[in-house]
Amino acid sequence: MELLYVDDDILVCLKPARVLSTDEPGGVPELAREALGDPNGDIRTVHRLDRVVAGLMVLARNSKAASELSRQIRDGEFDKEYVAVVHGRPEADMGTYRDLLGRDKARKMTYVAAEMAKGIQEAVLDYRIIARGEAMSRVRIQLHTGRTHQIRVQFASRGMPLVGERKYSERNDPCEIALWSYRIGFTHPKTGEQMEFVHEPPEIWPWTAV
């Protein structure tokens, strides 16, 4: 796993697809320890990416850093931006998607609900089209809420499933899901410095198609 930044309090890495974000065998913290050459290192997950999603993640290297980063996430001070390739094209070049999402725990799937009820939460994201192909669009997405499978469900429910999506689409695209954690921004938990990391997705299909 590639490490992009390391100090005594945090590390920033590129999470591979099909790797769990949590601290378990084969998960991101274990891979980070291997990359650092410290099998007993204190590495803590403070935010998650879906198992199938790749891209930028920050991890804490001690309890104080984990607590402060978690606070920033709770208080909306942690910026997360994604890029995705979707089938089709949004009606407008930019806009906001706002939905009520519920979670079917038995099927491990998220769904769009018609009205607010117990277990239903609002989901909000902004998107902007950055490239168009004949049948696909590349979009940049800023999350304002962090619901499970939020991006995937909000686009699929509008008839624009992500390329490579298998849980919320019947298509069989020959690739991993085209959803990439593109930018993260936060305040360093110890120094107070504003930190920002940007990394483009790999130059492979479908990213090269649009």
C-alpha positions in Angstrom: 0.0 0.0 0.0 1.3 3.4 -1.0 1.9 5.9 1.8 1.8 9.6 0.8 2.5 11.3 4.1 3.7 10.1 7.5 4.5 11.8 10.8 4.2 10.9 14.4 0.4 11.6 14.6 -1.1 10.7 11.2 -0.5 9.0 7.9 -2.1 9.4 4.5 -2.4 6.5 2.2 -4.0 5.2 -1.0 -6.4 2.5 0.0 -6.6 -0.3 -2.6 -9.9 -1.6 -3.8 -11.4 -4.6 -2.1 -9.6 -3.9 1.2 -11.6 -3.2 4.4 -11.0 0.2 6.1 -11.2 -1.3 9.6 -8.5 -2.9 11.7 -8.7 -6.6 11.0 -6.6 -9.1 9.0 -5.9 -7.6 5.6 -7.5 -4.3 6.5 -6.0 -0.8 5.9 -4.4 -0.5 9.3 -2.6 -3.8 8.9 -1.3 -2.8 5.5 -0.2 0.5 6.9 1.8 -1.3 9.6 3.4 -3.5 6.9 4.3 -0.4 4.8 5.9 1.2 7.9 7.7 -1.9 8.9 6.1 -1.8 12.4 3.8 -4.8 12.9 2.7 -3.5 16.4 2.2 0.1 15.4 -0.7 2.1 16.7 -2.8 2.7 13.6 -6.4 3.8 13.9 -9.2 4.2 11.3 -11.1 7.5 11.7 -13.1 7.4 8.5 -14.1 4.6 6.1 -14.3 3.9 2.4 -16.5 1.1 1.1 -14.5 -2.1 0.7 -14.7 -1.8 -3.1 -13.7 1.9 -3.2 -10.1 3.0 -3.5 -8.2 6.3 -2.9 -7.1 8.7 -0.2 -7.5 7.9 3.5 -6.0 9.5 6.6 -5.3 7.3 9.6 -4.3 8.3 13.2 -1.2 7.1 14.9 -2.3 7.7 18.5 -5.5 8.1 20.5 -5.3 11.9 20.7 -5.0 12.3 16.9 -7.8 9.8 16.4 -10.1 11.7 18.8 -9.4 15.1 17.2 -9.9 13.8 13.6 -13.1 12.0 14.7 -14.3 15.3 16.1 -13.6 17.1 12.9 -15.6 14.5 11.0 -18.5 14.8 13.4 -18.5 18.6 13.2 -18.3 18.8 9.5 -14.8 20.2 9.4 -13.4 17.3 7.4 -13.6 17.7 3.6 -14.1 14.7 1.4 -14.3 14.8 -2.4 -14.6 11.9 -4.8 -14.5 11.4 -8.5 -16.7 8.8 -10.2 -17.6 7.6 -13.7 -21.3 7.0 -14.1 -23.4 5.5 -16.9 -25.4 8.2 -18.6 -25.3 11.9 -17.8 -26.9 14.1 -15.1 -29.5 16.5 -16.5 -27.5 19.6 -15.3 -23.8 20.1 -15.4 -23.8 20.7 -11.6 -26.2 20.3 -8.8 -27.2 18.9 -5.5 -28.7 15.5 -4.7 -30.8 15.3 -1.6 -32.5 12.1 -0.5 -33.8 10.2 2.5 -31.8 7.0 2.8 -32.6 3.8 4.9 -30.6 0.7 5.5 -31.7 -2.9 4.9 -29.4 -4.6 7.4 -30.5 -8.1 6.3 -29.6 -7.5 2.7 -26.7 -5.1 3.6 -28.1 -2.5 1.1 -29.1 1.1 1.3 -32.4 2.4 -0.3 -34.1 5.7 -1.0 -37.1 6.2 1.3 -40.2 8.2 0.5 -40.5 10.0 3.9 -38.7 10.4 7.1 -39.2 7.6 9.7 -37.2 5.7 12.3 -33.8 4.8 10.9 -34.1 7.1 7.9 -31.4 9.8 7.4 -31.0 12.7 5.0 -28.2 12.3 2.5 -26.8 15.3 0.6 -24.0 15.7 -2.0 -23.0 18.2 -4.6 -21.8 17.0 -8.0 -20.2 18.6 -11.1 -19.6 17.0 -14.5 -15.9 17.3 -15.4 -15.9 15.2 -18.6 -18.4 13.5 -20.9 -18.2 10.5 -23.2 -20.8 9.0 -25.5 -22.4 6.8 -22.8 -20.6 7.8 -19.6 -19.8 10.9 -17.5 -17.0 11.7 -15.1 -18.2 13.6 -12.1 -16.6 15.2 -9.1 -18.6 14.8 -5.9 -18.5 16.6 -2.5 -20.2 14.8 0.3 -22.1 16.8 3.0 -23.2 13.6 4.8 -21.6 10.3 5.1 -24.3 7.6 4.7 -23.4 4.0 3.8 -23.2 3.6 0.1 -24.5 7.1 -0.3 -22.9 8.1 -3.6 -23.6 4.7 -5.2 -27.3 4.8 -4.2 -28.0 8.4 -5.0 -26.7 8.0 -8.6 -28.1 4.6 -9.2 -31.6 5.7 -8.0 -31.5 8.3 -10.8 -30.7 5.8 -13.5 -27.0 6.6 -13.5 -25.2 3.7 -11.7 -21.5 4.0 -11.3 -19.4 2.0 -13.8 -18.4 -1.2 -12.1 -21.3 -1.1 -9.7 -22.6 -4.6 -8.9 -24.7 -4.1 -5.8 -27.0 -1.4 -7.1 -26.9 -2.2 -10.8 -27.6 -5.2 -13.1 -24.8 -4.2 -15.5 -21.7 -6.4 -15.6 -18.9 -3.9 -16.3 -15.4 -5.5 -16.6 -13.8 -3.3 -13.9 -13.7 -2.3 -10.3 -16.2 0.3 -9.2 -15.3 3.7 -10.7 -15.4 5.6 -7.4 -12.2 7.2 -6.1 -11.5 9.2 -2.9 -9.9 12.1 -4.7 -9.3 14.8 -2.1 -9.3 15.0 1.7 -8.8 18.2 3.7 -8.5 18.5 7.5 -6.7 20.3 10.3 -3.6 18.5 11.6 -4.6 17.1 15.0 -1.4 18.3 16.7 0.0 21.3 14.8 -3.3 22.9 13.7 -1.9 23.2 10.1 -4.5 22.9 7.3 -3.7 19.7 5.4 -5.0 18.9 1.9 -4.2 15.9 -0.3 -5.3 15.3 -3.8 -4.6 12.2 -5.9 -6.0 11.3 -9.4 -7.4 7.9 -10.0 -5.3 5.4 -12.0 -4.9 5.7 -15.8 -7.0 2.6 -16.6 -10.5 2.0 -18.0 -13.0 3.5 -17.4 -11.1 6.5 -16.1 -9.4 6.8 -19.4 -12.7 6.7 -21.3 -14.0 10.1 -20.2 
